């Protein structure tokens, strides 16, 4: 059974990391990061089989690819709190010569980062390649990826979605963050995508829906269920309904916080709503 108390404490601390990181440099993307905090905490601390002694080839372990790389604050925090690199390094976020760039990159050699991401629409193609590599090498571990719902407006996704089903890439679990918001407004205002579940199913995927996408227990249960569906001829998709800015009341549900940093007063309000649990960096 998952230690939900410990995981909730970690989630709270990761939220603190996110708002402090973007506040310090007055740039970054807190909204989507906060919305995906529970997911990434669950994935890295309860679901994936990983080795924090990082090796780029990822042989013998599960792999995760962040496609919507602008939510790097939550990714960096979760990696650091999991032991990939020192927590203190979060203090260098978006600074010159830092390994923690605004979008994850590989040439700095940051443990846990396997691809440069944030050029939206490309992550699924990379994840499929990694999944096929696992199959060729008789490595039974799984590939996971995360994508924004607005990101699905990029056409390359649909080529990848078609390919994964057509080639029976069934060691792959893709999660779509359905918060309904993107930088210029709601996803319905910018470009309506219709019934995403029906579309994935029409392309030949096994689709799961998680209505409580900010509930740790619901996320863990869904991810573990998704694992049981792998190896059966279809890629698996999890549609995760989240709230942008979750855990900070004045950010929740607003696309205004897609890419805006809190000021001093707003930072204090956000931190007061998320009391320190594991120690700030």
C-alpha positions as CSV (number, residue, x, y, z in Angstrom):
1,X,0.0,0.0,0.0
2,X,1.3,3.5,-0.8
3,X,2.3,5.7,2.1
4,X,-0.2,8.4,1.2
5,X,0.8,10.6,4.1
6,X,4.4,10.7,3.0
7,X,3.4,11.2,-0.7
8,X,1.1,14.1,0.2
9,X,3.9,15.7,2.2
10,X,6.2,15.4,-0.7
11,X,3.5,16.9,-3.0
12,X,3.2,19.9,-0.8
13,X,6.9,20.4,-0.8
14,X,7.1,20.1,-4.5
15,X,4.5,22.8,-4.8
16,X,6.7,25.1,-2.6
17,X,9.6,24.3,-4.8
18,X,7.7,25.3,-8.0
19,X,6.5,28.7,-6.8
20,X,9.8,29.6,-5.2
21,X,11.7,28.6,-8.4
22,X,9.6,30.7,-10.8
23,X,9.4,33.6,-8.3
24,X,13.2,33.9,-7.9
25,X,13.8,34.5,-11.6
26,X,10.4,36.1,-12.4
27,X,9.8,33.5,-15.2
28,X,8.6,30.0,-15.7
29,X,5.4,28.1,-15.9
30,X,3.7,27.4,-12.5
31,X,0.2,26.6,-13.6
32,X,0.7,23.3,-15.5
33,X,3.5,22.4,-13.1
34,X,1.2,22.6,-10.1
35,X,-1.5,20.8,-11.9
36,X,0.8,17.8,-12.6
37,X,2.5,17.7,-9.2
38,X,0.5,14.7,-7.9
39,X,1.0,12.8,-11.1
40,X,4.7,13.1,-11.2
41,X,5.1,12.5,-7.5
42,X,3.1,9.3,-7.8
43,X,4.9,8.2,-11.0
44,X,8.4,8.6,-9.6
45,X,7.8,7.5,-6.1
46,X,5.3,4.7,-6.3
47,X,4.9,3.4,-9.9
48,X,8.0,3.4,-12.0
49,X,10.9,1.0,-11.6
50,X,13.9,3.4,-11.8
51,X,17.6,3.7,-10.9
52,X,18.6,7.1,-9.6
53,X,22.2,6.2,-10.5
54,X,21.4,7.8,-13.9
55,X,22.5,6.2,-17.1
56,X,21.4,7.7,-20.4
57,X,20.6,4.4,-22.1
58,X,18.0,3.5,-19.4
59,X,18.6,-0.3,-19.8
60,X,16.8,-2.3,-17.2
61,X,14.5,0.4,-15.9
62,X,11.3,2.2,-16.8
63,X,11.7,5.5,-18.7
64,X,9.7,8.7,-18.6
65,X,9.6,11.5,-21.2
66,X,8.2,14.9,-20.5
67,X,6.8,16.2,-23.8
68,X,5.3,19.5,-22.5
69,X,8.7,20.6,-21.3
70,X,7.6,24.1,-20.2
71,X,6.4,22.5,-16.9
72,X,10.1,21.9,-16.1
73,X,9.7,23.3,-12.5
74,X,7.7,20.3,-11.3
75,X,9.9,17.8,-13.2
76,X,13.1,19.3,-11.7
77,X,11.7,19.3,-8.2
78,X,10.4,15.7,-8.4
79,X,13.8,14.5,-9.8
80,X,15.7,16.3,-7.1
81,X,13.5,15.1,-4.3
82,X,13.8,11.6,-5.7
83,X,17.6,11.8,-5.5
84,X,18.7,12.3,-9.0
85,X,20.6,15.5,-8.1
86,X,21.0,17.7,-5.1
87,X,17.9,19.6,-4.0
88,X,20.0,22.7,-3.5
89,X,20.5,22.9,-7.3
90,X,16.9,23.9,-7.7
91,X,18.1,27.3,-6.6
92,X,19.8,27.7,-10.0
93,X,16.6,27.4,-12.1
94,X,16.8,29.4,-15.3
95,X,20.0,31.1,-14.4
96,X,22.9,31.4,-16.8
97,X,25.0,28.3,-17.1
98,X,22.6,26.3,-14.9
99,X,21.8,22.7,-15.7
100,X,18.1,23.6,-14.9
101,X,17.1,25.5,-18.0
102,X,13.6,26.8,-18.6
103,X,12.9,23.8,-20.9
104,X,14.8,20.5,-20.1
105,X,17.9,20.0,-22.2
106,X,20.5,17.3,-22.4
107,X,23.8,18.9,-23.1
108,X,24.1,20.1,-19.5
109,X,24.1,16.5,-18.4
110,X,21.4,16.8,-15.8
111,X,20.6,13.4,-14.3
112,X,17.0,12.3,-15.2
113,X,16.8,14.2,-18.4
114,X,16.9,12.1,-21.5
115,X,15.6,14.5,-24.2
116,X,15.4,18.2,-24.8
117,X,11.7,19.0,-24.7
118,X,9.3,21.8,-25.0
119,X,9.0,22.0,-28.7
120,X,5.5,20.8,-28.4
121,X,4.2,17.7,-30.2
122,X,7.5,15.8,-30.4
123,X,7.6,13.8,-27.1
124,X,5.3,11.0,-28.2
125,X,7.5,10.2,-31.2
126,X,10.6,10.0,-29.0
127,X,8.7,7.8,-26.4
128,X,7.6,5.4,-29.1
129,X,11.2,5.1,-30.3
130,X,12.3,4.3,-26.8
131,X,9.5,1.7,-26.4
132,X,10.5,0.0,-29.7
133,X,14.1,0.0,-28.5
134,X,13.0,-1.8,-25.3
135,X,11.3,-4.5,-27.4
136,X,14.3,-5.0,-29.7
137,X,16.5,-5.4,-26.7
138,X,14.1,-7.8,-24.9
139,X,13.8,-5.3,-22.0
140,X,10.4,-5.8,-20.4
141,X,10.3,-2.4,-18.7
142,X,7.8,0.3,-19.7
143,X,7.9,3.7,-21.3
144,X,5.8,6.6,-19.8
145,X,5.2,10.1,-21.2
146,X,3.2,13.2,-20.3
147,X,1.6,15.6,-22.8
148,X,-0.5,18.8,-22.4
149,X,-4.0,18.8,-23.9
150,X,-3.3,22.0,-25.8
151,X,-0.2,20.2,-27.2
152,X,-2.5,17.8,-29.0
153,X,-3.3,20.6,-31.4
154,X,0.2,19.8,-32.9
155,X,-0.2,17.5,-35.9
156,X,2.8,15.4,-35.2
157,X,1.0,13.9,-32.2
158,X,-1.6,12.3,-34.5
159,X,1.0,10.7,-36.7
160,X,2.6,9.2,-33.6
161,X,-0.8,8.1,-32.2
162,X,-1.5,6.3,-35.4
163,X,1.9,4.7,-35.5
164,X,1.9,3.4,-32.0
165,X,-1.4,1.6,-32.5
166,X,-0.5,0.4,-36.0
167,X,2.8,-1.1,-34.8
168,X,1.3,-2.5,-31.5
169,X,3.6,-0.5,-29.3
170,X,2.0,-2.1,-26.2
171,X,4.8,-1.3,-23.7
172,X,3.9,2.4,-23.7
173,X,1.7,4.4,-21.4
174,X,1.0,8.0,-22.5
175,X,-0.8,10.4,-20.1
176,X,-2.6,13.5,-21.3
177,X,-3.0,16.4,-18.9
178,X,-6.5,17.6,-19.4
179,X,-6.7,20.9,-17.6
180,X,-8.6,22.6,-20.5
181,X,-6.3,25.7,-20.4
182,X,-3.4,26.9,-22.5
183,X,-1.4,30.1,-22.9
184,X,-3.9,32.1,-24.8
185,X,-7.2,30.8,-23.2
186,X,-9.1,27.7,-22.9
187,X,-8.4,24.8,-25.3
188,X,-11.9,25.1,-26.6
189,X,-11.4,28.8,-27.4
190,X,-8.0,28.3,-29.1
191,X,-8.8,25.1,-31.0
192,X,-11.6,22.7,-29.9
193,X,-10.4,19.1,-30.0
194,X,-13.7,17.4,-29.6
195,X,-13.9,14.0,-27.9
196,X,-10.3,13.1,-27.2
197,X,-11.2,9.7,-25.7
198,X,-13.1,8.8,-28.8
199,X,-10.3,9.9,-31.0
200,X,-7.6,7.8,-29.2
201,X,-9.9,4.8,-29.3
202,X,-10.6,5.3,-33.0
203,X,-6.9,5.2,-33.6
204,X,-6.7,1.9,-31.8
205,X,-5.5,2.8,-28.2
206,X,-6.7,1.4,-24.9
207,X,-8.0,4.5,-23.1
208,X,-8.5,5.2,-19.4
209,X,-10.1,8.3,-17.9
210,X,-9.1,9.6,-14.4
211,X,-11.6,12.3,-13.3
212,X,-9.8,13.1,-10.1
213,X,-6.4,13.9,-11.7
214,X,-5.1,15.7,-8.6
215,X,-5.9,12.8,-6.2
216,X,-2.8,10.8,-5.4
217,X,-4.7,7.6,-4.6
218,X,-6.7,7.8,-7.8
219,X,-3.6,8.5,-9.9
220,X,-1.7,5.6,-8.3
221,X,-4.6,3.2,-8.9
222,X,-4.9,4.3,-12.5
223,X,-1.2,4.0,-13.3
224,X,-1.1,0.5,-11.7
225,X,-4.2,-0.5,-13.7
226,X,-2.6,0.9,-16.8
227,X,0.4,-1.4,-16.2
228,X,-1.8,-4.4,-16.3
229,X,-3.1,-3.4,-19.7
230,X,0.3,-3.3,-21.3
231,X,1.6,-6.2,-23.4
232,X,-1.8,-6.8,-24.9
233,X,-1.3,-5.4,-28.4
234,X,-2.3,-1.8,-27.8
235,X,-0.6,1.3,-26.4
236,X,-2.3,2.7,-23.3
237,X,-3.6,6.3,-22.9
238,X,-4.6,7.9,-19.6
239,X,-6.7,11.0,-19.8
240,X,-6.0,12.8,-16.6
241,X,-8.4,15.6,-15.6
242,X,-6.4,18.1,-13.6
243,X,-6.8,21.7,-12.4
244,X,-4.2,24.2,-13.6
245,X,-2.5,25.8,-10.6
246,X,-3.8,23.2,-8.2
247,X,-3.0,23.8,-4.6
248,X,-2.7,27.6,-4.9
249,X,-6.2,29.1,-4.7
250,X,-5.6,32.2,-6.7
251,X,-4.0,30.3,-9.6
252,X,-6.4,27.4,-9.8
253,X,-8.3,27.0,-13.1
254,X,-6.8,30.1,-14.7
255,X,-4.8,30.1,-17.8
256,X,-3.3,33.5,-16.7
257,X,-0.9,31.4,-14.6
258,X,0.3,29.3,-17.6
259,X,3.5,31.2,-17.8
260,X,3.5,34.0,-15.1
261,X,5.6,34.1,-11.9
262,X,4.1,35.2,-8.6
263,X,5.2,38.5,-7.1
264,X,6.5,38.7,-3.5
265,X,3.0,39.0,-1.9
266,X,1.6,36.2,-4.1
267,X,4.6,34.0,-3.2
268,X,3.9,34.4,0.5
269,X,0.2,33.5,0.0
270,X,1.1,30.4,-2.1
271,X,3.6,29.2,0.5
272,X,1.2,29.8,3.4
273,X,-1.3,27.4,1.6
274,X,1.5,24.8,1.3
275,X,3.4,24.6,4.6
276,X,6.9,23.3,4.6
277,X,7.2,19.6,5.0
278,X,10.6,18.4,4.0
279,X,12.7,21.5,4.0
280,X,13.2,24.2,1.4
281,X,16.5,24.3,-0.6
